[in-house]
Structures are given as structure tokens and as C-alpha cells.
Amino acid sequence: MNRVVLDASALLAILNREPGADRLTPELLSAAATSTVNLAEVQGKLVDRGLSPDDAWEATLSPIREAVAFTSEHARLAGDLVAQTRPVGLSLGDRACLALGLALKVPVYTADKSWKRLKVSVRIHVIR
């Protein structure tokens, strides 16, 4: 399977066994990459919920195959997306996910329904 990119919301759906998580199959997860920006988001949410930092980090990394460092190319792409994504209210983390998908030329997966309204040059799969 070709690589895919997961947004923080998709990772949290898996970790919290939320609706839609079953759409992220073991085969898909075996090819999943996530931006380090999105990993920081997930780590922070898990620590806020009471997990120790070490346990939170282990859980954060567990569903994915690859953590991809946020590069200057990704930063440029994320910045370029501001005008396109403003009407949908995307955060820097959301744009970091899209930037990684654009850089790798692979689809992105999210649990955020508002992404359905986006018109960007990467395929977006909304899991719920």
C-alpha cells in the first residue's frame, strides 16, 4: 500500500476508539505517516488527560509507521494554505497535516468533518 498521512484527529480517534476509527485498517496504518506537529498535538492531549509523558508518547506513536519532521518546505506549504483554509477554520496543525500530504503527494485522513469543504491538491478522507 502507498503511504497515507494521518491528522491528529484521526490518531485520537484510533487511540480513543471513537467512531470512524475502524476505517483506519491495519493495512492502512502500516503505511501511515504523521507530521511531528500533529504528534505534538496528540501527545499534549494525552498528557492533559492524565497519561505520563512517556506513556503518552508511546501511545501517540503506536498507530503509525512513520513520524515525519516538519521541514521548511512543510512550513511554506502550511503558510500558503492559510487563505484557502481560513473559511473552514483550520489550525496550524491541520495545515501541517495537509502540507505533509501535499509534499508526499499522498492522501490524508482526518476525523474533522469540516475538511470536506476544502479544495486543495490532495485527496482528503474524512473517517466519520
DSSP file (Angstrom, degrees, kcal/mol; ACC not computed):
  #  RESIDUE AA STRUCTURE BP1 BP2  ACC     N-H-->O    O-->H-N    N-H-->O    O-->H-N    TCO  KAPPA ALPHA  PHI   PSI    X-CA   Y-CA   Z-CA
    1    1 A M              0   0    0      0, 0.0     3,-0.1     0, 0.0     2,-0.1   0.000 360.0 360.0 360.0 143.3    0.0    0.0    0.0
    2    2 A N        -     0   0    0      1,-0.1    29,-0.1    30,-0.0   104,-0.0  -0.350 360.0 -84.4 -72.5 159.0    1.2    3.5   -0.7
    3    3 A R        -     0   0    0    101,-0.1     2,-0.3    -2,-0.1    29,-0.2  -0.218  43.7-169.8 -62.4 153.6    1.8    5.9    2.1
    4    4 A V  E     -a   32   0A   0     27,-1.9    29,-2.6    24,-0.2     2,-0.4  -0.923  16.5-129.0-136.5 162.5   -1.0    8.0    3.7
    5    5 A V  E     -ab  33 108A   0    102,-2.4   104,-2.6    -2,-0.3     2,-0.4  -0.948  15.9-152.1-117.3 136.7   -0.9   10.8    6.2
    6    6 A L  E     - b   0 109A   0     27,-2.4    29,-0.4    -2,-0.4   104,-0.2  -0.904   8.4-140.3-109.3 135.3   -3.0   11.0    9.4
    7    7 A D     >  -     0   0    0    102,-2.6     4,-2.0    -2,-0.4     3,-0.5  -0.433  33.2-104.0 -79.9 162.6   -4.2   14.1   11.1
    8    8 A A  H  > S+     0   0    0      1,-0.2     4,-2.7     2,-0.2     5,-0.2   0.875 122.1  57.4 -55.9 -39.0   -4.1   14.4   14.9
    9    9 A S  H  > S+     0   0    0      1,-0.2     4,-1.8     2,-0.2    -1,-0.2   0.858 105.7  49.5 -63.8 -34.6   -7.9   13.9   14.9
   10   10 A A  H  > S+     0   0    0     -3,-0.5     4,-1.8    99,-0.3    -1,-0.2   0.906 111.1  49.2 -69.8 -41.9   -7.5   10.6   13.1
   11   11 A L  H  X S+     0   0    0     -4,-2.0     4,-2.7     1,-0.2    -2,-0.2   0.928 111.8  48.9 -61.7 -44.4   -4.8    9.4   15.6
   12   12 A L  H  X S+     0   0    0     -4,-2.7     4,-2.5     1,-0.2    -1,-0.2   0.865 106.4  56.7 -64.9 -35.2   -7.0   10.4   18.5
   13   13 A A  H  <>S+     0   0    0     -4,-1.8     5,-2.6    -5,-0.2     4,-0.4   0.907 110.7  44.8 -60.7 -41.0  -10.0    8.6   17.0
   14   14 A I  H ><5S+     0   0    0     -4,-1.8     3,-1.1     3,-0.2    -2,-0.2   0.963 115.4  45.7 -65.3 -51.9   -7.8    5.4   17.0
   15   15 A L  H 3<5S+     0   0    0     -4,-2.7    -2,-0.2     1,-0.3    -1,-0.2   0.819 119.8  40.3 -64.6 -32.0   -6.5    5.9   20.5
   16   16 A N  T 3<5S-     0   0    0     -4,-2.5    -1,-0.3    -5,-0.2    -2,-0.2   0.362 106.7-123.5 -97.8   4.5   -9.9    6.7   21.9
   17   17 A R  T < 5 +     0   0    0     -3,-1.1    -3,-0.2    -4,-0.4    -4,-0.1   0.916  52.2 169.3  52.4  48.3  -11.8    4.1   19.9
   18   18 A E    > < -     0   0    0     -5,-2.6     3,-2.0    -6,-0.2     4,-0.3  -0.390  44.4 -72.4 -85.5 163.9  -14.0    6.8   18.5
   19   19 A P  T 3  S+     0   0    0      0, 0.0    -1,-0.2     0, 0.0   108,-0.1  -0.287 121.0  27.8 -55.1 140.2  -16.5    6.4   15.6
   20   20 A G  T >  S+     0   0    0     -3,-0.1     3,-1.9   108,-0.1     4,-0.3   0.129  85.8 108.7  93.7 -20.0  -14.7    6.1   12.3
   21   21 A A  G X   +     0   0    0     -3,-2.0     3,-1.8     1,-0.3    -7,-0.1   0.821  69.2  66.2 -59.9 -30.3  -11.5    4.6   13.8
   22   22 A D  G 3  S+     0   0    0     -4,-0.3    -1,-0.3     1,-0.3    -8,-0.0   0.692  87.9  68.0 -66.4 -17.0  -12.4    1.3   12.2
   23   23 A R  G <  S+     0   0    0     -3,-1.9     2,-1.3     1,-0.2    -1,-0.3   0.670  84.1  77.1 -73.5 -16.0  -12.0    2.9    8.7
   24   24 A L  S <  S-     0   0    0     -3,-1.8    -1,-0.2    -4,-0.3    -3,-0.0  -0.693  80.4-167.4 -95.0  82.0   -8.2    3.1    9.6
   25   25 A T     >  -     0   0    0     -2,-1.3     4,-2.9     1,-0.1     5,-0.2  -0.145  35.0-106.6 -70.2 161.1   -7.5   -0.5    8.9
   26   26 A P  H  > S+     0   0    0      0, 0.0     4,-1.6     0, 0.0     5,-0.1   0.873 122.3  53.7 -55.3 -37.2   -4.2   -2.3   10.0
   27   27 A E  H  4 S+     0   0    0      2,-0.2     4,-0.4     1,-0.2    -3,-0.0   0.932 110.9  45.0 -63.8 -45.1   -3.2   -2.3    6.3
   28   28 A L  H >4 S+     0   0    0      1,-0.2     3,-1.6     2,-0.2    -1,-0.2   0.918 112.3  51.6 -64.4 -43.5   -3.7    1.5    6.0
   29   29 A L  H >< S+     0   0    0     -4,-2.9     3,-1.5     1,-0.3    36,-0.3   0.790  97.6  66.8 -65.8 -27.2   -1.9    2.1    9.3
   30   30 A S  T 3< S+     0   0    0     -4,-1.6    -1,-0.3     1,-0.3    -2,-0.2   0.667 109.9  38.0 -67.6 -13.4    1.0    0.1    8.2
   31   31 A A  T <  S+     0   0    0     -3,-1.6   -27,-1.9    -4,-0.4     2,-0.3   0.205  92.8 126.9-115.7  12.4    1.6    2.8    5.6
   32   32 A A  E <   -a    4   0A   0     -3,-1.5    33,-2.1    31,-0.2    34,-1.9  -0.552  32.6-178.4 -86.4 134.3    0.7    5.8    7.8
   33   33 A A  E     -ac   5  66A   0    -29,-2.6   -27,-2.4    -2,-0.3     2,-0.3  -0.892   4.8-166.6-120.1 155.2    2.9    8.8    8.4
   34   34 A T  E     - c   0  67A   0     32,-2.0    34,-2.8    -2,-0.3   -27,-0.1  -0.998  25.3-111.4-142.5 142.0    2.1   11.8   10.6
   35   35 A S  E  >  - c   0  68A   0    -29,-0.4     4,-1.9    -2,-0.3     3,-0.3  -0.409  26.2-123.6 -67.2 145.8    3.7   15.2   10.9
   36   36 A T  H  > S+     0   0    0     32,-2.2     4,-1.9     1,-0.2    -1,-0.1   0.771 112.9  62.5 -62.7 -24.1    5.6   15.8   14.1
   37   37 A V  H  > S+     0   0    0     31,-0.3     4,-1.5     2,-0.2    -1,-0.2   0.928 105.5  45.0 -64.2 -44.5    3.4   18.9   14.6
   38   38 A N  H  > S+     0   0    0     -3,-0.3     4,-2.2     1,-0.2    -2,-0.2   0.836 109.1  56.1 -69.3 -32.6    0.4   16.5   14.8
   39   39 A L  H  X S+     0   0    0     -4,-1.9     4,-2.9     1,-0.2    -1,-0.2   0.899 105.0  52.6 -64.4 -39.1    2.2   14.2   17.1
   40   40 A A  H  X S+     0   0    0     -4,-1.9     4,-2.4     2,-0.2    -2,-0.2   0.890 108.1  51.8 -62.3 -39.1    2.8   17.1   19.5
   41   41 A E  H  X S+     0   0    0     -4,-1.5     4,-2.1     2,-0.2    -2,-0.2   0.943 112.9  43.6 -61.2 -48.8   -0.9   17.8   19.4
   42   42 A V  H  X S+     0   0    0     -4,-2.2     4,-2.4     2,-0.2     5,-0.2   0.933 112.6  52.3 -64.7 -46.5   -1.8   14.2   20.3
   43   43 A Q  H  X S+     0   0    0     -4,-2.9     4,-2.4     1,-0.2     5,-0.2   0.930 110.2  49.3 -53.7 -48.6    0.9   14.0   22.9
   44   44 A G  H  X S+     0   0    0     -4,-2.4     4,-2.4     1,-0.2    -1,-0.2   0.889 110.1  49.8 -61.2 -41.5   -0.4   17.1   24.6
   45   45 A K  H  X S+     0   0    0     -4,-2.1     4,-1.3     2,-0.2    -1,-0.2   0.903 111.8  48.4 -65.0 -40.4   -4.0   15.9   24.7
   46   46 A L  H  <>S+     0   0    0     -4,-2.4     5,-2.1     2,-0.2    -2,-0.2   0.896 111.8  48.5 -68.6 -39.0   -3.0   12.6   26.2
   47   47 A V  H ><5S+     0   0    0     -4,-2.4     3,-1.8     1,-0.2    -2,-0.2   0.911 108.7  54.7 -65.0 -41.7   -0.9   14.3   28.9
   48   48 A D  H 3<5S+     0   0    0     -4,-2.4    -1,-0.2     1,-0.3    -2,-0.2   0.818 104.1  56.2 -59.0 -30.5   -3.8   16.6   29.6
   49   49 A R  T 3<5S-     0   0    0     -4,-1.3    -1,-0.3    -5,-0.1    -2,-0.2   0.451 130.4 -93.3 -83.9  -0.6   -5.9   13.5   30.1
   50   50 A G  T < 5S+     0   0    0     -3,-1.8    -3,-0.2     1,-0.3     2,-0.1   0.420  78.0 136.7 109.6  -2.5   -3.6   12.2   32.8
   51   51 A L      < -     0   0    0     -5,-2.1    -1,-0.3     1,-0.1    -2,-0.0  -0.480  60.6-107.2 -73.7 149.6   -1.1   10.0   31.0
   52   52 A S     >  -     0   0    0     -2,-0.1     4,-3.0     1,-0.1     5,-0.3  -0.411  32.4-110.2 -67.5 154.0    2.5   10.3   31.9
   53   53 A P  H  > S+     0   0    0      0, 0.0     4,-2.3     0, 0.0     5,-0.2   0.891 119.0  48.8 -54.8 -40.6    4.6   12.0   29.2
   54   54 A D  H  > S+     0   0    0      2,-0.2     4,-2.3     1,-0.2     5,-0.2   0.933 114.1  44.5 -66.1 -45.1    6.4    8.7   28.4
   55   55 A D  H  > S+     0   0    0      1,-0.2     4,-2.5     2,-0.2    -1,-0.2   0.891 113.2  51.9 -65.5 -38.8    3.1    6.7   28.2
   56   56 A A  H  X S+     0   0    0     -4,-3.0     4,-2.7     2,-0.2    -2,-0.2   0.914 110.4  48.2 -63.3 -42.6    1.5    9.4   26.1
   57   57 A W  H  X S+     0   0    0     -4,-2.3     4,-2.1    -5,-0.3    -2,-0.2   0.917 111.1  50.0 -66.0 -42.1    4.4    9.4   23.7
   58   58 A E  H  X S+     0   0    0     -4,-2.3     4,-1.3     1,-0.2    -2,-0.2   0.929 113.9  45.8 -60.6 -45.1    4.4    5.7   23.3
   59   59 A A  H  < S+     0   0    0     -4,-2.5     3,-0.3     1,-0.2    -2,-0.2   0.907 109.6  55.5 -63.8 -42.1    0.6    5.7   22.7
   60   60 A T  H  < S+     0   0    0     -4,-2.7     4,-0.2     1,-0.2    -1,-0.2   0.894 113.8  39.6 -58.7 -42.5    1.0    8.6   20.2
   61   61 A L  H >< S+     0   0    0     -4,-2.1     3,-1.0     1,-0.2    -1,-0.2   0.690  94.9  87.0 -80.1 -19.4    3.5    6.7   18.1
   62   62 A S  T 3< S+     0   0    0     -4,-1.3    -1,-0.2    -3,-0.3    -2,-0.2   0.806  87.1  45.9 -59.3 -37.4    1.8    3.3   18.4
   63   63 A P  T 3  S+     0   0    0      0, 0.0    -1,-0.2     0, 0.0   -31,-0.2   0.715 104.1  71.7 -80.3 -15.5   -0.7    3.5   15.4
   64   64 A I    <   -     0   0    0     -3,-1.0   -31,-0.2    -4,-0.2     3,-0.1  -0.578  60.2-151.3-107.3 161.7    1.7    4.9   12.8
   65   65 A R  S    S+     0   0    0    -33,-2.1     2,-0.4   -36,-0.3   -32,-0.2   0.778  82.4  25.7 -91.0 -33.1    4.6    3.7   10.8
   66   66 A E  E     -c   33   0A   0    -34,-1.9   -32,-2.0     2,-0.0     2,-0.5  -0.990  54.7-154.0-145.3 131.7    6.5    6.9   10.4
   67   67 A A  E     -c   34   0A   0     -2,-0.4     2,-0.6   -34,-0.2   -32,-0.2  -0.914  23.9-155.6 -98.0 124.8    6.9   10.3   12.1
   68   68 A V  E     -c   35   0A   0    -34,-2.8   -32,-2.2    -2,-0.5   -31,-0.3  -0.905  15.3-123.3-110.3 121.8    7.9   13.0    9.6
   69   69 A A        -     0   0    0     -2,-0.6     2,-0.7   -34,-0.2     5,-0.1  -0.304  27.2-112.4 -61.1 139.9    9.7   16.0   10.8
   70   70 A F        -     0   0    0      4,-0.1    -1,-0.1     3,-0.1     2,-0.1  -0.665  46.3-168.4 -75.6 111.5    8.1   19.4   10.0
   71   71 A T     >  -     0   0    0     -2,-0.7     4,-2.4     1,-0.1     5,-0.1  -0.373  38.3-100.8 -99.5 175.1   10.5   20.9    7.5
   72   72 A S  H  > S+     0   0    0      2,-0.2     4,-2.2     1,-0.2     5,-0.2   0.846 124.4  55.6 -64.6 -32.6   10.9   24.3    6.0
   73   73 A E  H  > S+     0   0    0      2,-0.2     4,-2.4     1,-0.2    -1,-0.2   0.929 108.8  46.7 -62.6 -44.7    9.1   23.0    2.9
   74   74 A H  H  > S+     0   0    0      1,-0.2     4,-3.0     2,-0.2     5,-0.2   0.896 110.0  54.0 -64.1 -39.5    6.2   21.9    5.0
   75   75 A A  H  X S+     0   0    0     -4,-2.4     4,-2.4     2,-0.2    -1,-0.2   0.916 109.5  47.8 -60.7 -43.4    6.2   25.3    6.8
   76   76 A R  H  X S+     0   0    0     -4,-2.2     4,-2.5     2,-0.2    -2,-0.2   0.936 113.4  47.2 -63.1 -46.9    6.0   27.1    3.4
   77   77 A L  H  X S+     0   0    0     -4,-2.4     4,-1.2     2,-0.2    -2,-0.2   0.917 112.1  50.1 -61.6 -43.8    3.2   24.9    2.2
   78   78 A A  H  < S+     0   0    0     -4,-3.0     3,-0.3     1,-0.2     4,-0.3   0.906 112.0  48.0 -62.2 -41.6    1.3   25.3    5.5
   79   79 A G  H >< S+     0   0    0     -4,-2.4     3,-1.3     1,-0.2     4,-0.3   0.889 107.7  55.3 -64.5 -39.6    1.6   29.0    5.3
   80   80 A D  H 3< S+     0   0    0     -4,-2.5     4,-0.4     1,-0.2     3,-0.3   0.767 102.2  59.6 -63.4 -25.2    0.5   29.0    1.7
   81   81 A L  T 3X S+     0   0    0     -4,-1.2     4,-2.3    -3,-0.3    -1,-0.2   0.541  77.2  93.9 -82.6  -6.8   -2.7   27.2    2.8
   82   82 A V  H <> S+     0   0    0     -3,-1.3     4,-1.7    -4,-0.3    -1,-0.2   0.928  86.9  43.9 -54.1 -53.2   -3.9   29.9    5.2
   83   83 A A  H  4 S+     0   0    0     -3,-0.3    -1,-0.2    -4,-0.3     3,-0.1   0.902 116.0  47.9 -62.3 -41.5   -6.1   31.8    2.7
   84   84 A Q  H  4 S+     0   0    0     -4,-0.4    -1,-0.2     1,-0.2    -2,-0.2   0.833 119.7  37.6 -67.1 -32.7   -7.7   28.5    1.3
   85   85 A T  H >X>S+     0   0    0     -4,-2.3     5,-1.4     1,-0.2     4,-1.1   0.550  89.1  91.2-101.3  -8.2   -8.4   27.1    4.7
   86   86 A R  G ><5S+     0   0    0     -4,-1.7     3,-1.0     1,-0.2    -1,-0.2   0.901  83.3  56.4 -54.7 -45.4   -9.4   30.2    6.7
   87   87 A P  G 345S+     0   0    0      0, 0.0    -1,-0.2     0, 0.0    -2,-0.1   0.780 111.3  44.7 -60.3 -24.0  -13.2   29.7    5.8
   88   88 A V  G <45S-     0   0    0     -3,-1.0    -2,-0.2    -4,-0.1    -3,-0.1   0.600 111.1-124.2 -93.7 -14.1  -13.0   26.3    7.4
   89   89 A G  T <<5 -     0   0    0     -4,-1.1    -3,-0.2    -3,-1.0     2,-0.1   0.824  40.5-180.0  78.9  33.2  -11.0   27.4   10.4
   90   90 A L      < -     0   0    0     -5,-1.4    -1,-0.2    -8,-0.1     2,-0.1  -0.410  17.6-136.5 -72.1 143.6   -8.1   25.1   10.1
   91   91 A S     >  -     0   0    0     -2,-0.1     4,-2.4     1,-0.1     5,-0.2  -0.297  30.5 -97.7 -86.0 173.9   -5.3   25.3   12.7
   92   92 A L  H  > S+     0   0    0      1,-0.2     4,-2.4     2,-0.2     5,-0.2   0.907 126.6  53.7 -58.8 -41.9   -1.6   25.2   12.1
   93   93 A G  H  > S+     0   0    0      2,-0.2     4,-1.9     1,-0.2    -1,-0.2   0.907 107.9  49.4 -60.4 -42.3   -1.6   21.5   13.0
   94   94 A D  H  > S+     0   0    0      1,-0.2     4,-2.2     2,-0.2    -1,-0.2   0.928 112.7  47.2 -61.8 -45.0   -4.3   20.9   10.4
   95   95 A R  H  X S+     0   0    0     -4,-2.4     4,-2.7     1,-0.2    -2,-0.2   0.828 107.4  57.2 -67.9 -31.1   -2.3   22.8    7.8
   96   96 A A  H  X S+     0   0    0     -4,-2.4     4,-2.0     2,-0.2    -1,-0.2   0.900 107.2  49.2 -63.9 -39.8    0.8   20.9    8.8
   97   97 A C  H  X S+     0   0    0     -4,-1.9     4,-2.3     2,-0.2    -2,-0.2   0.948 113.1  45.6 -62.6 -49.6   -1.0   17.6    8.0
   98   98 A L  H  X S+     0   0    0     -4,-2.2     4,-2.7     1,-0.2    -2,-0.2   0.894 110.3  54.8 -61.2 -40.2   -2.2   18.9    4.6
   99   99 A A  H  X S+     0   0    0     -4,-2.7     4,-2.8     1,-0.2    -1,-0.2   0.897 107.9  49.0 -61.4 -40.5    1.3   20.2    3.9
  100  100 A L  H  X S+     0   0    0     -4,-2.0     4,-2.6     2,-0.2     5,-0.2   0.925 111.0  49.8 -65.3 -43.7    2.8   16.8    4.5
  101  101 A G  H  X>S+     0   0    0     -4,-2.3     5,-1.9     1,-0.2     4,-1.3   0.913 113.2  46.9 -59.1 -42.8    0.2   15.2    2.3
  102  102 A L  H  <5S+     0   0    0     -4,-2.7    -2,-0.2     2,-0.2    -1,-0.2   0.923 112.5  49.0 -64.4 -44.8    1.0   17.7   -0.4
  103  103 A A  H  <5S+     0   0    0     -4,-2.8    -2,-0.2     1,-0.2    -1,-0.2   0.889 119.8  37.1 -63.5 -39.8    4.7   17.2   -0.1
  104  104 A L  H  <5S-     0   0    0     -4,-2.6    -1,-0.2    -5,-0.2    -2,-0.2   0.611 103.7-130.8 -86.8 -12.9    4.4   13.4   -0.2
  105  105 A K  T  <5 +     0   0    0     -4,-1.3    -3,-0.2    -5,-0.2    -4,-0.1   0.933  65.1 124.6  59.3  48.1    1.6   13.6   -2.8
  106  106 A V      < -     0   0    0     -5,-1.9    -1,-0.2    -6,-0.2  -102,-0.1  -0.915  65.9 -90.5-133.5 159.8   -0.5   11.1   -0.8
  107  107 A P        -     0   0    0      0, 0.0  -102,-2.4     0, 0.0     2,-0.3  -0.286  35.4-140.2 -68.8 155.2   -4.0   11.2    0.7
  108  108 A V  E     -bd   5 124A   0     15,-2.7    17,-2.9  -104,-0.2     2,-0.4  -0.888   6.3-149.5-115.9 150.1   -4.7   12.5    4.2
  109  109 A Y  E     +bd   6 125A   0   -104,-2.6  -102,-2.6    -2,-0.3   -99,-0.3  -0.963  23.1 163.0-120.7 135.3   -7.1   11.1    6.7
  110  110 A T  E     - d   0 126A   0     15,-2.4    17,-2.8    -2,-0.4    18,-0.3  -0.954  40.3-144.6-144.1 160.0   -8.9   13.2    9.3
  111  111 A A  S    S+     0   0    0     -2,-0.3     2,-0.8    15,-0.2    15,-0.1   0.364  72.4 108.2-101.3   0.1  -11.9   12.9   11.7
  112  112 A D    >   -     0   0    0      1,-0.2     3,-1.7     2,-0.0     4,-0.2  -0.702  55.5-161.4 -86.5 108.3  -12.7   16.6   11.1
  113  113 A K  G >  S+     0   0    0     -2,-0.8     3,-1.9     1,-0.3     4,-0.2   0.759  83.3  71.7 -61.4 -27.1  -15.9   16.9    9.0
  114  114 A S  G >  S+     0   0    0      1,-0.3     3,-1.6     2,-0.2    -1,-0.3   0.743  81.2  74.0 -64.0 -20.4  -15.2   20.5    8.1
  115  115 A W  G X  S+     0   0    0     -3,-1.7     3,-1.8     1,-0.3    -1,-0.3   0.710  76.6  78.4 -65.6 -19.1  -12.3   19.3    5.8
  116  116 A K  G <  S+     0   0    0     -3,-1.9    -1,-0.3     1,-0.3    -2,-0.2   0.789  89.4  56.7 -58.7 -26.5  -15.0   18.0    3.3
  117  117 A R  G <  S+     0   0    0     -3,-1.6    -1,-0.3    -4,-0.2    -2,-0.2   0.525  85.0 109.6 -84.0  -6.1  -15.4   21.6    2.2
  118  118 A L    <   -     0   0    0     -3,-1.8     2,-0.5    -4,-0.2     6,-0.1  -0.437  51.6-160.7 -76.5 143.9  -11.7   22.0    1.3
  119  119 A K        +     0   0    0    -35,-0.2     2,-0.3    -2,-0.1    -1,-0.1  -0.805  38.3 138.2-121.5  86.4  -10.5   22.3   -2.2
  120  120 A V        -     0   0    0     -2,-0.5     2,-0.6     2,-0.3     4,-0.1  -0.789  65.8-100.2-125.7 169.8   -6.8   21.5   -2.1
  121  121 A S  S    S+     0   0    0     -2,-0.3     2,-0.3     2,-0.1    -2,-0.0  -0.089  96.6  75.9 -86.6  37.4   -4.5   19.4   -4.3
  122  122 A V  S    S-     0   0    0     -2,-0.6    -2,-0.3   -17,-0.0     2,-0.3  -0.994  86.4-108.4-144.2 143.9   -4.5   16.4   -2.1
  123  123 A R        -     0   0    0     -2,-0.3   -15,-2.7   -22,-0.1     2,-0.5  -0.551  33.6-156.4 -74.0 131.9   -7.2   13.7   -1.6
  124  124 A I  E     -d  108   0A   0     -2,-0.3     2,-0.5   -17,-0.2   -15,-0.2  -0.946   7.2-164.7-114.8 127.9   -8.9   14.0    1.8
  125  125 A H  E     -d  109   0A   0    -17,-2.9   -15,-2.4    -2,-0.5     2,-0.6  -0.958   6.0-158.0-110.7 120.1  -10.7   11.1    3.5
  126  126 A V  E     -d  110   0A   0     -2,-0.5   -15,-0.2   -17,-0.2   -13,-0.1  -0.880   5.4-155.0 -97.4 122.8  -13.0   12.0    6.4
  127  127 A I              0   0    0    -17,-2.8  -104,-0.2    -2,-0.6   -16,-0.2   0.568 360.0 360.0 -82.3  -8.2  -13.4    9.0    8.6
  128  128 A R              0   0    0    -18,-0.3    -1,-0.2  -107,-0.1   -17,-0.1   0.369 360.0 360.0-145.8 360.0  -16.8    9.9   10.1
